[in-house]
Amino acid sequence: MDLIELKENIKIIALDSGANLFGVGSRERLEGNPPSADMDYSLPRAQSCIIWAYPNDIEALENYFSKKERWSIKVLQDLGYATGWRTAQQIAKFIEDNTDYKAHPIIPNGKYRGGIGSAMKNAESFPPFSLRYGAVAAGLGHLGWSGNLVSKEYGGSLYLDGVLTTAPLEADPMAEENNCNQCKICQKVCTTGYVAKEEPEERQPVVIGGVKQTYGKRGTYMRCGVGCAGFTGLSEDATWSTWTADHTCLKKIPDKDLTRGYMRNLVQQLMSGRETPRQLRKFNQRIAASFAKVGKSENVGLRPIEDTNPRCGNCNFICVADPKKRAELYKMLKTSGIMYLDDKGREYVKKIDENGKEIIYYPPTWEEYKKEKGI
């Protein structure tokens, strides 16, 4: 099988899995960048990175940001991670079964250099290989202000997967236009303050294929980790929340005060502190147990759908290609209200309607959603 046929067969496997974007990047385009751009770390003498992407569905995003339901995103997230990981394994096996080249499936999330302990302890943590860097090298887009890949077709609201190979596949053209217009909506919807509003990240310049990638300065890594997991998630003005019942806003806390000890004490208080309501403690314990499974396997691609529970991810989800739709989603979020737990531990939402009247409602449970959709 020649390299042209090999690439075409790989592309078919990726697209047949449900992916909408596909590209191949070269070793040369990634040279001289931060450590997570080094393909040799995962596969010595790797020549190509094969990257594909699964976008989020607009209706699912509307339901998520309006707090109508979050299970459609759950299903899409499982596609992006679990299906993406199985597809990466399939592609790697296809390469090695049909050629003399080596291949390495890239873990989509949950794997860090130095182990999960490094991600918990250090201000910065790095994957073995950055799918975002690989996606830029493969022509899928550029890094946006949030640091996520932003594509022309779907913006940044997508999931990336990939494979490294020693096969010198022909690289696809780099994306010419940077589709991040720096609207900073990713920063506005973040309740943790992880990405700076104005200051770009300059500690580790990223130049891929000769093009410098600009993104916002990062704060302490655990800001994002704690917020995205669902332990905290209140807006600065306390009018809306993410899909979490704890109403803490990390965005108000300066980096100098957000020490490792502070974060450890905060999580401990949320899971076992007497001042934390019993149902909220149970809620947070379930979050911790779910993430512990990923931590143990170091691969979110192995996470069963039952443990897939999106509660934030706002910076990624909201970055759809159409700026007008981004604004609509932001308005939905700002008027979506705050999530609470009742005495039985079920999620419900309080919001104020356009007439100033308080509304309380219960989004469907996962079991109710499955029954409705026939899953």
Phi and psi in degrees as a GROMACS rama.xvg file:
@    title "Ramachandran Plot"
@    xaxis  label "Phi"
@    yaxis  label "Psi"
@TYPE xy
-80.5885  172.881  ASP-2
-67.1271  -32.7829  LEU-3
-66.1348  -46.3361  ILE-4
-66.1819  -38.6689  GLU-5
-60.3733  -47.7048  LEU-6
-62.2008  -41.3552  LYS-7
-65.347  -39.6982  GLU-8
-67.0472  -38.4555  ASN-9
-63.2967  -44.1271  ILE-10
-60.6885  -40.6345  LYS-11
-62.2394  -42.4749  ILE-12
-60.8717  -45.5793  ILE-13
-63.9682  -47.7092  ALA-14
-68.3826  -34.6527  LEU-15
-67.0423  -21.4536  ASP-16
-78.3541  -9.57472  SER-17
114.471  -0.632342  GLY-18
-70.8244  150.544  ALA-19
-111.684  -18.3703  ASN-20
-125.477  146.066  LEU-21
-150.323  141.654  PHE-22
-164.065  163.785  GLY-23
-126.203  132.771  VAL-24
-115.835  161.409  GLY-25
-107.33  159.381  SER-26
-58.7153  -42.0765  ARG-27
-60.8669  -37.7433  GLU-28
-66.0541  -22.6974  ARG-29
-100.152  -6.68536  LEU-30
-66.0995  144.138  GLU-31
82.7565  11.2401  GLY-32
-101.893  178.942  ASN-33
-54.9035  162.65  PRO-34
-51.8727  -35.7931  PRO-35
-74.531  2.54827  SER-36
-94.2305  -3.78281  ALA-37
-83.5324  106.997  ASP-38
-68.7754  -27.6027  MET-39
-62.6066  -25.7304  ASP-40
-58.5965  -38.365  TYR-41
-96.698  -34.5765  SER-42
-144.996  100.149  LEU-43
-53.5993  136.685  PRO-44
67.1633  20.4507  ARG-45
-62.1728  139.171  ALA-46
-112.578  -23.5996  GLN-47
-139.342  147.431  SER-48
-115.376  128.088  CYS-49
-104.537  119.999  ILE-50
-128.193  137.731  ILE-51
-137.441  166.061  TRP-52
-143.301  144.853  ALA-53
-113.164  116.582  TYR-54
-82.4862  157.728  PRO-55
-78.0902  153.152  ASN-56
-87.8875  137.834  ASP-57
-61.0636  -44.8125  ILE-58
-62.5763  -38.7148  GLU-59
-63.1165  -38.9273  ALA-60
-66.6909  -41.1844  LEU-61
-61.3425  -43.8834  GLU-62
-64.0815  -37.5326  ASN-63
-67.7826  -50.8169  TYR-64
-72.3358  -26.2471  PHE-65
-86.696  -5.08772  SER-66
64.1053  31.9348  LYS-67
-73.3909  -46.3505  LYS-68
-167.195  156.866  GLU-69
-118.682  4.70996  ARG-70
-78.5973  -27.3302  TRP-71
-62.8071  -37.928  SER-72
-68.6866  -36.1315  ILE-73
-55.9867  -46.9418  LYS-74
-63.3221  -43.3764  VAL-75
-66.3518  -37.1995  LEU-76
-66.0351  -37.7954  GLN-77
-65.0014  -38.3159  ASP-78
-61.3112  -46.7635  LEU-79
-66.5984  -33.8414  GLY-80
-98.8583  -60.4778  TYR-81
-67.8267  -49.8427  ALA-82
-66.7046  -39.4987  THR-83
-60.4584  -39.7601  GLY-84
-68.5874  -42.5777  TRP-85
-62.9453  -36.9857  ARG-86
-67.0849  -38.4783  THR-87
-62.3527  -41.4825  ALA-88
-64.6041  -39.9183  GLN-89
-64.2794  -43.1325  GLN-90
-66.8346  -43.87  ILE-91
-60.5575  -42.0357  ALA-92
-65.583  -39.6984  LYS-93
-60.7671  -43.813  PHE-94
-62.0628  -47.4349  ILE-95
-74.1116  -28.673  GLU-96
-75.81  -25.7252  ASP-97
-112.818  -2.34051  ASN-98
-144.096  178.111  THR-99
-94.242  6.66177  ASP-100
-85.3404  156.169  TYR-101
-94.9012  156.373  LYS-102
-146.9  151.367  ALA-103
-137.586  115.225  HIS-104
-70.9268  134.449  PRO-105
-89.8854  125.609  ILE-106
-64.2794  125.888  ILE-107
-69.8167  -26.2704  PRO-108
-172.353  156.925  ASN-109
96.8464  -8.37538  GLY-110
-107.623  128.19  LYS-111
-131.669  146.73  TYR-112
-64.7243  126.841  ARG-113
92.595  -1.75521  GLY-114
88.006  173.931  GLY-115
-63.3033  -28.5  ILE-116
-61.7751  -34.2724  GLY-117
-65.1388  -40.5875  SER-118
-65.5267  -32.0315  ALA-119
-80.4493  -30.2999  MET-120
-96.2502  -34.0777  LYS-121
-93.5891  155.203  ASN-122
-67.6904  -26.1738  ALA-123
-132.649  146.348  GLU-124
-139.137  147.124  SER-125
-130.028  141.126  PHE-126
-77.2071  165.797  PRO-127
-57.7406  -41.441  PRO-128
-144.088  136.051  PHE-129
-84.5792  114.503  SER-130
-63.6189  -30.01  LEU-131
-67.5477  -45.6916  ARG-132
-61.4893  -44.5437  TYR-133
-60.3902  -38.7968  GLY-134
-65.455  -38.0963  ALA-135
-64.1345  -45.7739  VAL-136
-63.2317  -26.9241  ALA-137
-88.9678  3.00509  ALA-138
84.3681  14.7017  GLY-139
-81.401  -19.3641  LEU-140
163.639  -154.646  GLY-141
-129.651  165.677  HIS-142
-74.1087  133.194  LEU-143
-91.1128  -177.801  GLY-144
-59.4848  -33.2254  TRP-145
-73.0023  -14.8053  SER-146
94.5749  -8.51301  GLY-147
-80.0913  156.797  ASN-148
-67.0722  138.296  LEU-149
-120.845  118.429  VAL-150
-100.819  160.618  SER-151
-67.0335  -39.6464  LYS-152
-78.3713  -38.2109  GLU-153
-129.505  8.47584  TYR-154
64.9769  -140.436  GLY-155
-105.617  4.20138  GLY-156
-84.8037  70.8321  SER-157
-155.67  171.828  LEU-158
-118.813  136.264  TYR-159
-106.75  144.382  LEU-160
-141.289  163.772  ASP-161
-171.076  173.425  GLY-162
-140.377  140.587  VAL-163
-101.386  146.458  LEU-164
-147.693  152.014  THR-165
-79.7982  -7.47505  THR-166
-68.3766  127.273  ALA-167
-81.3107  69.8162  PRO-168
-68.9995  152.395  LEU-169
-67.8856  125.552  GLU-170
-73.9503  143.066  ALA-171
-77.9151  157.182  ASP-172
-60.1657  142.381  PRO-173
-66.7096  148.484  MET-174
-65.1098  130.609  ALA-175
-79.3485  -45.6032  GLU-176
-95.8555  135.75  GLU-177
-86.3007  112.864  ASN-178
-88.765  6.79378  ASN-179
-85.3493  114.4  CYS-180
-92.7802  12.2532  ASN-181
53.0456  44.8107  GLN-182
-70.6516  -18.1853  CYS-183
65.0757  17.9351  LYS-184
-65.7605  -26.0804  ILE-185
-62.2438  -36.3504  CYS-186
-74.4875  -34.3543  GLN-187
-67.2819  -35.7278  LYS-188
-87.7447  -2.20335  VAL-189
-85.861  128.479  CYS-190
-94.9669  2.93066  THR-191
-106.515  -19.6375  THR-192
76.4827  25.2969  GLY-193
-69.3881  -37.9467  TYR-194
-107.612  132.994  VAL-195
-66.274  152.33  ALA-196
-77.4542  -39.8727  LYS-197
-121.383  -32.6111  GLU-198
-83.3403  124.159  GLU-199
-77.0268  156.321  PRO-200
-77.9075  123.118  GLU-201
-123.109  -1.63668  GLU-202
-67.9349  -32.8389  ARG-203
-135.004  86.11  GLN-204
-56.5941  138.623  PRO-205
-118.877  114.576  VAL-206
-124.791  107.416  VAL-207
-112.35  122.854  ILE-208
59.7615  31.3101  GLY-209
83.0944  1.48241  GLY-210
-111.688  122.037  VAL-211
-73.6711  134.582  LYS-212
-99.9402  126.878  GLN-213
-109.533  129.497  THR-214
-147.962  165.651  TYR-215
-71.3822  148.984  GLY-216
-61.4862  137.155  LYS-217
-91.3571  148.353  ARG-218
-95.9651  -157.983  GLY-219
-64.3935  131.72  THR-220
-54.9219  -38.7119  TYR-221
-67.0559  -17.2139  MET-222
-55.496  -52.9235  ARG-223
-66.5448  -43.4885  CYS-224
-59.6632  -46.6528  GLY-225
-69.2742  -40.1174  VAL-226
-71.9245  -44.2467  GLY-227
-68.5275  -32.7159  CYS-228
-65.0174  -30.2047  ALA-229
108.564  13.2076  GLY-230
-74.6416  -33.5585  PHE-231
-135.189  168.429  THR-232
164.675  45.4234  GLY-233
-101.804  142.184  LEU-234
-69.7763  161.818  SER-235
-60.6929  -35.6367  GLU-236
-91.4116  5.03065  ASP-237
60.3185  30.0926  ALA-238
-104.894  -15.042  THR-239
-148.578  163.983  TRP-240
-137.057  169.403  SER-241
-78.0404  -168.65  THR-242
-81.8861  53.8751  TRP-243
-135.157  148.397  THR-244
-93.3757  -2.89629  ALA-245
-92.6587  129.253  ASP-246
-106.154  62.2329  HIS-247
-112.075  137.164  THR-248
-111.412  105.622  CYS-249
-72.0905  -17.6474  LEU-250
-63.4687  -25.1837  LYS-251
-80.3157  -12.0668  LYS-252
-96.4786  122.032  ILE-253
-63.7939  153.884  PRO-254
-56.7378  -36.8765  ASP-255
-65.0429  -24.7664  LYS-256
-94.2454  -16.9338  ASP-257
-89.8011  67.4757  LEU-258
-80.4812  169.366  THR-259
-60.7214  -38.2802  ARG-260
-64.5457  -39.1698  GLY-261
-62.3392  -46.1868  TYR-262
-65.7841  -40.3232  MET-263
-62.6142  -43.7352  ARG-264
-67.2001  -37.031  ASN-265
-62.9759  -48.2959  LEU-266
-66.0582  -39.1594  VAL-267
-62.4428  -41.9231  GLN-268
-64.2642  -41.4004  GLN-269
-67.3135  -27.7912  LEU-270
-96.0121  -26.2489  MET-271
-141.71  -2.18518  SER-272
-67.8114  138.553  GLY-273
-64.229  -27.9944  ARG-274
-75.183  -12.0216  GLU-275
-88.5595  126.136  THR-276
-53.0501  146.692  PRO-277
-55.8927  -44.9439  ARG-278
-65.9602  -33.4323  GLN-279
-71.3219  -36.0564  LEU-280
-60.861  -44.5806  ARG-281
-63.3088  -41.4857  LYS-282
-56.7139  -49.3271  PHE-283
-70.014  -32.0077  ASN-284
-66.167  -36.4616  GLN-285
-66.7369  -39.7802  ARG-286
-59.4442  -47.5867  ILE-287
-62.7037  -40.6005  ALA-288
-65.3209  -39.9697  ALA-289
-64.6343  -44.5203  SER-290
-72.2201  -26.349  PHE-291
-64.1702  -35.1771  ALA-292
-63.4707  -43.1329  LYS-293
-66.0316  -40.5213  VAL-294
-61.2427  -37.6405  GLY-295
-69.3481  -42.2938  LYS-296
-82.6519  -20.7521  SER-297
54.4406  37.9458  GLU-298
-160.462  105.769  ASN-299
-67.8858  -16.3394  VAL-300
-67.5757  -17.2765  GLY-301
-94.2455  -1.3318  LEU-302
-72.7668  127.022  ARG-303
-69.034  155.825  PRO-304
-61.635  -27.926  ILE-305
-62.252  -28.8669  GLU-306
-96.0238  6.34193  ASP-307
-91.2801  107.155  THR-308
-135.374  81.2607  ASN-309
-62.9173  130.16  PRO-310
-128.334  -22.3024  ARG-311
-134.596  -117.125  CYS-312
71.5035  16.7064  GLY-313
-56.4681  -41.6794  ASN-314
-62.0192  -35.6274  CYS-315
-79.1827  -48.4975  ASN-316
-61.4957  -41.7181  PHE-317
-75.4139  -16.3141  ILE-318
-82.5144  62.5992  CYS-319
-77.5027  166.052  VAL-320
-65.7364  -37.125  ALA-321
-84.0824  115.738  ASP-322
-58.4222  -33.8345  PRO-323
-66.2502  -39.2032  LYS-324
-68.7431  -36.1133  LYS-325
-57.6783  -45.4782  ARG-326
-63.0497  -39.0305  ALA-327
-63.6132  -42.9209  GLU-328
-64.8413  -37.8763  LEU-329
-64.4365  -41.1668  TYR-330
-63.9877  -40.1385  LYS-331
-59.4435  -44.7845  MET-332
-63.155  -44.9816  LEU-333
-65.298  -24.5084  LYS-334
-107.502  11.3982  THR-335
-81.7497  -15.102  SER-336
87.8584  -164.781  GLY-337
-123.221  137.806  ILE-338
-85.7402  142.247  MET-339
-133.691  173.563  TYR-340
-120.033  138.282  LEU-341
-87.1007  -174.989  ASP-342
-64.3135  -20.9726  ASP-343
-94.7349  0.735691  LYS-344
87.4431  9.3907  GLY-345
-85.67  143.955  ARG-346
-75.394  136.973  GLU-347
-143.539  165.853  TYR-348
-123.878  137.635  VAL-349
-112.267  130.967  LYS-350
-147.435  162.776  LYS-351
-106.951  125.464  ILE-352
-81.4527  -178.667  ASP-353
-65.474  -15.4986  GLU-354
-97.112  5.77701  ASN-355
82.2999  10.9558  GLY-356
-93.4062  137.847  LYS-357
-77.0769  133.18  GLU-358
-119.705  136.238  ILE-359
-122.019  128.871  ILE-360
-148.377  160.051  TYR-361
-109.007  114.899  TYR-362
-65.5294  157.827  PRO-363
-63.8839  147.591  PRO-364
-75.6216  169.985  THR-365
-61.1064  -40.6164  TRP-366
-65.8405  -40.1731  GLU-367
-65.5563  -40.6876  GLU-368
-63.0565  -45.2874  TYR-369
-61.5184  -40.7224  LYS-370
-64.05  -43.4035  LYS-371
-63.949  -40.1633  GLU-372
-88.7542  -6.76079  LYS-373
71.2018  32.1401  GLY-374
